[in-house]
Amino acid sequence: MAGNWKMYKTVQQTIEFFQRFNPLVNGVHKCDVVIFPPFVNIPAAQCAAAGTEIKVGGQDVHWGKEGAYTGEISAGMLAAAGCEWVLVGHSERRLYGFETDADVLKKTQSSLEAGLTPVVCVGEKLEERKAGKTEQILVEQFAGGLAGLTEEQFSKVVIAYEPVWAIGTGHTATPDIAADAHRLIRSEVQKRFGSDAAEAVRILYGGSVKPDNVERLMLEQDLDGALVGGASLDAESFSKIVHAA
Ligand code: PEP
């Protein structure tokens, strides 16, 4: 269960979140719990999560190791800051950062080289769904962003299916819609990396997941977890989501 904080919370608010959140998820051992705070809050989040099983990750990463890339953060820097996870290809990065599938592949590769677990996001826009292009978009995003990995690399990747029309809109995908997309992604994995990889890969659902809809979503066999934006900002609400896992 992953919480993407986007551009929310200061250092102080980060500390306050963990003070409330840690005891609420104490004793949860059956799933990974990861928070993706803004970069500047990572040290505070690491410190506040110390001694718990909660992990901290970066919301984005540059594909280079180091260099003249003003404003960017490398995978090695995230790893050195104690991160084990990183989001790659979030739709907001694709939209505002003009990220392509080729960028997603490079970022995923550099994350893996640094020992991070990338959560690679894919998902169709509303107009693409309405035009009946969901399958085509997911296949293209998989082909461009993930199929170029080796089997060994792919075994360390987590995928997040995030229909763009469901992110921050309150319009969660129905469990059936989500499950169809997850099955499609899993079949692409099976074609490229084989049946074992398709069975093993964790595919998270993201898009307006809330405490009151998460349980029904998680009943779907092909949904292995959730990537949560808005509802991860509140300790009580995110802890309820974690418990639903
Ligand atoms: C997200 O940011 O990845 C996300 C799914 O946001 P929300 O839960 O707010 O829709």
Residues whose N, C-alpha, C, O or C-beta is under 5 A from the ligand:
A	BS01	PEP	N4 A166 I167 G168 T169 G206 G207 S208 V209 L227 V228 G229 G230 A231
